Amino acid sequence: MATIRKSVESLAPPGIFRGRTGAEAEKLERPLEPGVAGVQAIGYTKFAIATVGACLALLAATLLLNVLVDPFAIAGTGLLPTAVEADRTVKLDLIRKLERSPDIVILGSSRARQAEPSFLTQLTGETAFNAAVTGGTAADAWVTARYVNDRFPRKPHHYIWFVDAGIATKGINPQLAEDPRGKRYLAGKGVGFTLADVGTYIGPQASLASWRVLDKCFLHTCKARLRYLPDGAIARPTLRYLPEHAASLQNSISRLVDAVRAHPPRKPNTNPARYQFFERTLACRWGGSPQQFTNATHINRRNMRRLLRYVVAHSDGALR
């Protein structure tokens, strides 16, 4: 039997019949870790660097696109119309073109843009100019009051100021800060393109706004829909394009009102720095003594006329 076994082993190919020692040696030579664990770490490093580089390149491209389009009029490139209403420059241009000093100047934000100077003239016999702008703040009122006064020095002016939460802020709209006529009254307060603006322009809201601008300009028309009259009023046929009439804005306002009612503010923010432009405007026009202020909510054209009648009737003849 031993002779037969030796002869069979001699006929078999090498490696088929192995002794116990050979099997144990083969077992020790096999890798104890999966093959992927042997990949060099440099492969993962390259992958991580490539991923980070791609993300940075995407952010840089987004920032470059939004700066060139400049949907919020922050960078001042001016290559395309903005996604926001650029009525600050429009109103300052109209004031510059006025041939005579307006007797009544209307200040305020979007709520006051529907006030008709011609209707005020019917009520009072005095000329009027609507200087209200979108998202108008105390800084806008300060610049407008100073500009009107410098444009027509030694001329008396009456003011109707539709005030809202915007008076309690020291913020300056970038459009106003970039306008040369606004900079002269905002010495030391000008705002350039800061790191905060970089954060704004790499965000999704700015990108969506840029897309709306590009869609409007390249697929439709870049012309502004709103048309302004020489007295600062919005031409009646274009009133329907006001964003105030959008259902989304009405729904947003309703949600904000409900949130405030559910959680009313308990402690007001009375930081004096927030009111510096408001107080400057009062000191410039009324010697620091506020007279007639009108707090208006979201109103339409008919209610605006009623409100103007009320303002004129309760002005003790100051507007006549």
ZIUR-V447281 format. One record per residue. N is the residue number from 1. RES is the residue in three letters. SS is DSSP state (H for helix, E for strand, - for the rest). PHI is phi in whole degrees, 0 to 359 (none if undefined). Layout:
n->N res->RES ss->SS phi->PHI
n->N res->RES ss->SS phi->PHI
This chain:
n->1 res->MET ss->- phi->none
n->2 res->ALA ss->H phi->296
n->3 res->THR ss->H phi->293
n->4 res->ILE ss->H phi->297
n->5 res->ARG ss->H phi->297
n->6 res->LYS ss->H phi->296
n->7 res->SER ss->H phi->293
n->8 res->VAL ss->H phi->295
n->9 res->GLU ss->H phi->295
n->10 res->SER ss->H phi->289
n->11 res->LEU ss->H phi->280
n->12 res->ALA ss->- phi->287
n->13 res->PRO ss->- phi->298
n->14 res->PRO ss->- phi->297
n->15 res->GLY ss->- phi->98
n->16 res->ILE ss->- phi->283
n->17 res->PHE ss->- phi->256
n->18 res->ARG ss->- phi->234
n->19 res->GLY ss->- phi->280
n->20 res->ARG ss->H phi->299
n->21 res->THR ss->H phi->294
n->22 res->GLY ss->H phi->295
n->23 res->ALA ss->H phi->296
n->24 res->GLU ss->H phi->294
n->25 res->ALA ss->H phi->294
n->26 res->GLU ss->H phi->297
n->27 res->LYS ss->H phi->298
n->28 res->LEU ss->H phi->290
n->29 res->GLU ss->H phi->280
n->30 res->ARG ss->- phi->287
n->31 res->PRO ss->- phi->293
n->32 res->LEU ss->- phi->270
n->33 res->GLU ss->- phi->241
n->34 res->PRO ss->- phi->296
n->35 res->GLY ss->H phi->297
n->36 res->VAL ss->H phi->294
n->37 res->ALA ss->H phi->288
n->38 res->GLY ss->H phi->271
n->39 res->VAL ss->- phi->295
n->40 res->GLN ss->- phi->292
n->41 res->ALA ss->H phi->295
n->42 res->ILE ss->H phi->297
n->43 res->GLY ss->H phi->295
n->44 res->TYR ss->H phi->292
n->45 res->THR ss->H phi->297
n->46 res->LYS ss->H phi->297
n->47 res->PHE ss->H phi->297
n->48 res->ALA ss->H phi->296
n->49 res->ILE ss->H phi->296
n->50 res->ALA ss->H phi->296
n->51 res->THR ss->H phi->295
n->52 res->VAL ss->H phi->298
n->53 res->GLY ss->H phi->297
n->54 res->ALA ss->H phi->295
n->55 res->CYS ss->H phi->296
n->56 res->LEU ss->H phi->295
n->57 res->ALA ss->H phi->296
n->58 res->LEU ss->H phi->295
n->59 res->LEU ss->H phi->296
n->60 res->ALA ss->H phi->295
n->61 res->ALA ss->H phi->294
n->62 res->THR ss->H phi->297
n->63 res->LEU ss->H phi->298
n->64 res->LEU ss->H phi->298
n->65 res->LEU ss->H phi->298
n->66 res->ASN ss->H phi->291
n->67 res->VAL ss->H phi->291
n->68 res->LEU ss->H phi->293
n->69 res->VAL ss->H phi->287
n->70 res->ASP ss->- phi->53
n->71 res->PRO ss->- phi->294
n->72 res->PHE ss->- phi->257
n->73 res->ALA ss->- phi->57
n->74 res->ILE ss->- phi->263
n->75 res->ALA ss->- phi->281
n->76 res->GLY ss->- phi->77
n->77 res->THR ss->- phi->291
n->78 res->GLY ss->- phi->69
n->79 res->LEU ss->- phi->286
n->80 res->LEU ss->- phi->226
n->81 res->PRO ss->- phi->299
n->82 res->THR ss->- phi->278
n->83 res->ALA ss->- phi->278
n->84 res->VAL ss->- phi->252
n->85 res->GLU ss->- phi->289
n->86 res->ALA ss->- phi->266
n->87 res->ASP ss->H phi->277
n->88 res->ARG ss->H phi->296
n->89 res->THR ss->H phi->295
n->90 res->VAL ss->H phi->299
n->91 res->LYS ss->H phi->293
n->92 res->LEU ss->H phi->295
n->93 res->ASP ss->H phi->296
n->94 res->LEU ss->H phi->294
n->95 res->ILE ss->H phi->297
n->96 res->ARG ss->H phi->297
n->97 res->LYS ss->H phi->273
n->98 res->LEU ss->- phi->298
n->99 res->GLU ss->- phi->273
n->100 res->ARG ss->- phi->222
n->101 res->SER ss->- phi->290
n->102 res->PRO ss->- phi->286
n->103 res->ASP ss->- phi->284
n->104 res->ILE ss->E phi->235
n->105 res->VAL ss->E phi->242
n->106 res->ILE ss->E phi->263
n->107 res->LEU ss->E phi->246
n->108 res->GLY ss->- phi->145
n->109 res->SER ss->- phi->250
n->110 res->SER ss->H phi->302
n->111 res->ARG ss->H phi->297
n->112 res->ALA ss->H phi->267
n->113 res->ARG ss->- phi->292
n->114 res->GLN ss->- phi->272
n->115 res->ALA ss->- phi->292
n->116 res->GLU ss->- phi->262
n->117 res->PRO ss->H phi->301
n->118 res->SER ss->H phi->296
n->119 res->PHE ss->H phi->290
n->120 res->LEU ss->H phi->298
n->121 res->THR ss->H phi->296
n->122 res->GLN ss->H phi->297
n->123 res->LEU ss->H phi->282
n->124 res->THR ss->H phi->244
n->125 res->GLY ss->- phi->79
n->126 res->GLU ss->- phi->255
n->127 res->THR ss->- phi->285
n->128 res->ALA ss->E phi->217
n->129 res->PHE ss->E phi->219
n->130 res->ASN ss->E phi->266
n->131 res->ALA ss->- phi->256
n->132 res->ALA ss->- phi->292
n->133 res->VAL ss->- phi->227
n->134 res->THR ss->- phi->296
n->135 res->GLY ss->- phi->63
n->136 res->GLY ss->- phi->299
n->137 res->THR ss->- phi->241
n->138 res->ALA ss->H phi->296
n->139 res->ALA ss->H phi->296
n->140 res->ASP ss->H phi->296
n->141 res->ALA ss->H phi->297
n->142 res->TRP ss->H phi->299
n->143 res->VAL ss->H phi->295
n->144 res->THR ss->H phi->296
n->145 res->ALA ss->H phi->299
n->146 res->ARG ss->H phi->294
n->147 res->TYR ss->H phi->293
n->148 res->VAL ss->H phi->297
n->149 res->ASN ss->H phi->295
n->150 res->ASP ss->H phi->286
n->151 res->ARG ss->H phi->290
n->152 res->PHE ss->- phi->231
n->153 res->PRO ss->- phi->292
n->154 res->ARG ss->- phi->62
n->155 res->LYS ss->- phi->247
n->156 res->PRO ss->- phi->285
n->157 res->HIS ss->- phi->224
n->158 res->HIS ss->E phi->256
n->159 res->TYR ss->E phi->232
n->160 res->ILE ss->E phi->245
n->161 res->TRP ss->E phi->245
n->162 res->PHE ss->E phi->275
n->163 res->VAL ss->- phi->260
n->164 res->ASP ss->- phi->209
n->165 res->ALA ss->H phi->296
n->166 res->GLY ss->H phi->294
n->167 res->ILE ss->H phi->285
n->168 res->ALA ss->- phi->265
n->169 res->THR ss->- phi->208
n->170 res->LYS ss->- phi->257
n->171 res->GLY ss->- phi->291
n->172 res->ILE ss->- phi->237
n->173 res->ASN ss->- phi->295
n->174 res->PRO ss->H phi->303
n->175 res->GLN ss->H phi->299
n->176 res->LEU ss->H phi->293
n->177 res->ALA ss->H phi->291
n->178 res->GLU ss->H phi->277
n->179 res->ASP ss->- phi->286
n->180 res->PRO ss->H phi->302
n->181 res->ARG ss->H phi->287
n->182 res->GLY ss->H phi->276
n->183 res->LYS ss->H phi->300
n->184 res->ARG ss->- phi->295
n->185 res->TYR ss->- phi->261
n->186 res->LEU ss->- phi->243
n->187 res->ALA ss->- phi->302
n->188 res->GLY ss->- phi->79
n->189 res->LYS ss->- phi->243
n->190 res->GLY ss->- phi->295
n->191 res->VAL ss->- phi->239
n->192 res->GLY ss->- phi->260
n->193 res->PHE ss->- phi->277
n->194 res->THR ss->- phi->257
n->195 res->LEU ss->H phi->298
n->196 res->ALA ss->H phi->297
n->197 res->ASP ss->H phi->291
n->198 res->VAL ss->H phi->299
n->199 res->GLY ss->H phi->299
n->200 res->THR ss->H phi->293
n->201 res->TYR ss->H phi->274
n->202 res->ILE ss->- phi->254
n->203 res->GLY ss->- phi->272
n->204 res->PRO ss->H phi->291
n->205 res->GLN ss->H phi->296
n->206 res->ALA ss->H phi->295
n->207 res->SER ss->H phi->294
n->208 res->LEU ss->H phi->295
n->209 res->ALA ss->H phi->295
n->210 res->SER ss->H phi->297
n->211 res->TRP ss->H phi->297
n->212 res->ARG ss->H phi->297
n->213 res->VAL ss->H phi->296
n->214 res->LEU ss->H phi->296
n->215 res->ASP ss->H phi->297
n->216 res->LYS ss->H phi->292
n->217 res->CYS ss->H phi->280
n->218 res->PHE ss->H phi->265
n->219 res->LEU ss->H phi->254
n->220 res->HIS ss->- phi->229
n->221 res->THR ss->- phi->216
n->222 res->CYS ss->- phi->270
n->223 res->LYS ss->- phi->291
n->224 res->ALA ss->- phi->289
n->225 res->ARG ss->- phi->278
n->226 res->LEU ss->- phi->282
n->227 res->ARG ss->- phi->239
n->228 res->TYR ss->E phi->253
n->229 res->LEU ss->- phi->273
n->230 res->PRO ss->- phi->301
n->231 res->ASP ss->- phi->270
n->232 res->GLY ss->- phi->87
n->233 res->ALA ss->- phi->282
n->234 res->ILE ss->E phi->273
n->235 res->ALA ss->- phi->302
n->236 res->ARG ss->H phi->304
n->237 res->PRO ss->H phi->298
n->238 res->THR ss->H phi->260
n->239 res->LEU ss->H phi->297
n->240 res->ARG ss->H phi->292
n->241 res->TYR ss->H phi->272
n->242 res->LEU ss->- phi->297
n->243 res->PRO ss->H phi->293
n->244 res->GLU ss->H phi->299
n->245 res->HIS ss->H phi->274
n->246 res->ALA ss->- phi->289
n->247 res->ALA ss->H phi->296
n->248 res->SER ss->H phi->297
n->249 res->LEU ss->H phi->291
n->250 res->GLN ss->H phi->299
n->251 res->ASN ss->H phi->294
n->252 res->SER ss->H phi->296
n->253 res->ILE ss->H phi->296
n->254 res->SER ss->H phi->298
n->255 res->ARG ss->H phi->294
n->256 res->LEU ss->H phi->295
n->257 res->VAL ss->H phi->297
n->258 res->ASP ss->H phi->297
n->259 res->ALA ss->H phi->294
n->260 res->VAL ss->H phi->292
n->261 res->ARG ss->H phi->294
n->262 res->ALA ss->H phi->288
n->263 res->HIS ss->- phi->227
n->264 res->PRO ss->- phi->294
n->265 res->PRO ss->- phi->295
n->266 res->ARG ss->- phi->265
n->267 res->LYS ss->- phi->232
n->268 res->PRO ss->- phi->290
n->269 res->ASN ss->- phi->273
n->270 res->THR ss->- phi->253
n->271 res->ASN ss->- phi->298
n->272 res->PRO ss->H phi->301
n->273 res->ALA ss->H phi->297
n->274 res->ARG ss->H phi->288
n->275 res->TYR ss->H phi->251
n->276 res->GLN ss->H phi->295
n->277 res->PHE ss->H phi->289
n->278 res->PHE ss->H phi->298
n->279 res->GLU ss->H phi->291
n->280 res->ARG ss->H phi->297
n->281 res->THR ss->H phi->296
n->282 res->LEU ss->H phi->297
n->283 res->ALA ss->H phi->294
n->284 res->CYS ss->H phi->289
n->285 res->ARG ss->H phi->264
n->286 res->TRP ss->H phi->232
n->287 res->GLY ss->- phi->64
n->288 res->GLY ss->- phi->86
n->289 res->SER ss->- phi->247
n->290 res->PRO ss->- phi->294
n->291 res->GLN ss->- phi->251
n->292 res->GLN ss->- phi->255
n->293 res->PHE ss->E phi->239
n->294 res->THR ss->E phi->238
n->295 res->ASN ss->- phi->262
n->296 res->ALA ss->- phi->251
n->297 res->THR ss->- phi->266
n->298 res->HIS ss->- phi->292
n->299 res->ILE ss->- phi->230
n->300 res->ASN ss->- phi->257
n->301 res->ARG ss->H phi->295
n->302 res->ARG ss->H phi->294
n->303 res->ASN ss->H phi->294
n->304 res->MET ss->H phi->297
n->305 res->ARG ss->H phi->295
n->306 res->ARG ss->H phi->299
n->307 res->LEU ss->H phi->294
n->308 res->LEU ss->H phi->295
n->309 res->ARG ss->H phi->300
n->310 res->TYR ss->H phi->295
n->311 res->VAL ss->H phi->299
n->312 res->VAL ss->H phi->294
n->313 res->ALA ss->H phi->293
n->314 res->HIS ss->- phi->254
n->315 res->SER ss->- phi->266
n->316 res->ASP ss->- phi->55
n->317 res->GLY ss->- phi->78
n->318 res->ALA ss->- phi->292
n->319 res->LEU ss->- phi->262
n->320 res->ARG ss->- phi->247
